[in-house]
Amino acid sequence: MSKSQAQTTNMSQADIKTCGELQHLFHMAMELGFIHCLKNREAMMDYLNKKGNPDWTAGYIWSLADSNKIDWVKCSSDPTEYETYKAEMNQALAKYVRPDN
């Protein structure tokens, strides 16, 4: 069992659904070439709330990213090992949506 599969077994159904929706939204942002425009909390949450779920909070998205639960679509020509890629993408997202302390 991979790390991703093991994490999925420890997630609620709502979190699994949200992570699937986030994977789709981020894939579309990459494919359409505007993911680079989402590099601050306000822009990221505006996109996620308008195209995803208006009830998602930055804290909720941060908790999923910080615990490395979101799977990401990776280009087949990228030589990076998937688990490394996933961790790096989740760390970057967590940085952008980190709750205020």
MITOR-944527 format. One record per residue (C-alpha): x, y, z; residue number from 1; residue in one letter. Coordinates in steps of 0.05 Angstrom, whole numbers. Each point is the difference from the previous one (the first is absolute). Layout:
+--------+--------+--------+-----+------+
!      u !      v !      w ! seq ! type !
+--------+--------+--------+-----+------+
!      X !      Y !      Z ! NUM !    A !
...
+--------+--------+--------+-----+------+
***
This chain:
+--------+--------+--------+-----+------+
!      u !      v !      w ! seq ! type !
+--------+--------+--------+-----+------+
!      0 !      0 !      0 !   1 !    M !
!     28 !     68 !    -20 !   2 !    S !
!      3 !     59 !     48 !   3 !    K !
!    -57 !     33 !    -39 !   4 !    S !
!    -44 !    -61 !      7 !   5 !    Q !
!     16 !     -5 !     75 !   6 !    A !
!    -18 !     73 !     10 !   7 !    Q !
!    -66 !     -9 !    -38 !   8 !    T !
!    -21 !    -54 !     49 !   9 !    T !
!      8 !     49 !     57 !  10 !    N !
!    -42 !     55 !    -32 !  11 !    M !
!    -74 !     16 !      9 !  12 !    S !
!    -45 !     -7 !    -61 !  13 !    Q !
!     -8 !     76 !     -1 !  14 !    A !
!     76 !     10 !     -2 !  15 !    D !
!      7 !    -53 !    -55 !  16 !    I !
!    -53 !     36 !    -41 !  17 !    K !
!     32 !     68 !     12 !  18 !    T !
!     69 !    -26 !    -19 !  19 !    C !
!    -27 !    -27 !    -65 !  20 !    G !
!    -33 !     67 !    -16 !  21 !    E !
!     65 !     36 !     17 !  22 !    L !
!     40 !    -46 !    -44 !  23 !    Q !
!    -47 !     16 !    -58 !  24 !    H !
!      1 !     75 !     13 !  25 !    L !
!     76 !      3 !      4 !  26 !    F !
!      7 !    -44 !    -62 !  27 !    H !
!    -45 !     48 !    -39 !  28 !    M !
!     40 !     60 !     26 !  29 !    A !
!     64 !    -33 !    -24 !  30 !    M !
!    -30 !    -21 !    -67 !  31 !    E !
!    -29 !     69 !    -13 !  32 !    L !
!     65 !     34 !     22 !  33 !    G !
!    -24 !     44 !     56 !  34 !    F !
!     23 !    -37 !     62 !  35 !    I !
!     57 !     50 !      5 !  36 !    H !
!    -52 !     54 !     13 !  37 !    C !
!    -22 !    -35 !     64 !  38 !    L !
!     62 !     13 !     41 !  39 !    K !
!    -33 !     37 !     57 !  40 !    N !
!    -53 !    -19 !     50 !  41 !    R !
!    -54 !     47 !    -26 !  42 !    E !
!      7 !    -22 !    -73 !  43 !    A !
!      4 !    -74 !     18 !  44 !    M !
!    -61 !      1 !     45 !  45 !    M !
!    -39 !     43 !    -49 !  46 !    D !
!     13 !    -53 !    -54 !  47 !    Y !
!    -15 !    -59 !     46 !  48 !    L !
!    -64 !     31 !     28 !  49 !    N !
!    -27 !     22 !    -68 !  50 !    K !
!     17 !    -63 !    -40 !  51 !    K !
!     -2 !    -50 !     57 !  52 !    G !
!    -38 !      8 !     65 !  53 !    N !
!    -17 !     68 !     30 !  54 !    P !
!      2 !    -31 !     70 !  55 !    D !
!     74 !    -20 !     -5 !  56 !    W !
!     44 !     41 !     46 !  57 !    T !
!     74 !     14 !     -5 !  58 !    A !
!      9 !    -38 !     65 !  59 !    G !
!    -34 !    -62 !    -28 !  60 !    Y !
!     39 !      1 !    -65 !  61 !    I !
!     64 !     12 !     40 !  62 !    W !
!    -14 !    -60 !     44 !  63 !    S !
!     -8 !    -46 !    -61 !  64 !    L !
!     63 !     28 !    -33 !  65 !    A !
!     41 !      1 !     64 !  66 !    D !
!    -16 !    -73 !     13 !  67 !    S !
!     18 !    -17 !    -73 !  68 !    N !
!    -69 !    -27 !    -16 !  69 !    K !
!    -12 !     33 !    -68 !  70 !    I !
!     21 !    -40 !    -61 !  71 !    D !
!     27 !     39 !    -59 !  72 !    W !
!      1 !    -14 !    -75 !  73 !    V !
!     73 !     -4 !    -22 !  74 !    K !
!     26 !      7 !    -71 !  75 !    C !
!     24 !    -68 !    -25 !  76 !    S !
!     66 !     30 !    -23 !  77 !    S !
!     16 !     27 !     70 !  78 !    D !
!     55 !    -45 !     28 !  79 !    P !
!    -17 !     17 !     72 !  80 !    T !
!    -24 !    -59 !     41 !  81 !    E !
!    -75 !      8 !     12 !  82 !    Y !
!      1 !      1 !     77 !  83 !    E !
!     54 !     54 !     -2 !  84 !    T !
!    -41 !     40 !    -51 !  85 !    Y !
!    -63 !     -7 !     41 !  86 !    K !
!     35 !     22 !     64 !  87 !    A !
!     31 !     61 !    -35 !  88 !    E !
!    -67 !     21 !    -30 !  89 !    M !
!    -37 !     -8 !     66 !  90 !    N !
!     55 !     40 !     36 !  91 !    Q !
!     -6 !     56 !    -51 !  92 !    A !
!    -76 !      1 !      7 !  93 !    L !
!      5 !      0 !     76 !  94 !    A !
!     46 !     60 !     -4 !  95 !    K !
!    -51 !     39 !    -41 !  96 !    Y !
!    -61 !    -15 !     43 !  97 !    V !
!     32 !     -4 !     69 !  98 !    R !
!    -47 !     27 !     53 !  99 !    P !
!     19 !     64 !     35 ! 100 !    D !
!     34 !    -11 !     67 ! 101 !    N !
+--------+--------+--------+-----+------+
***
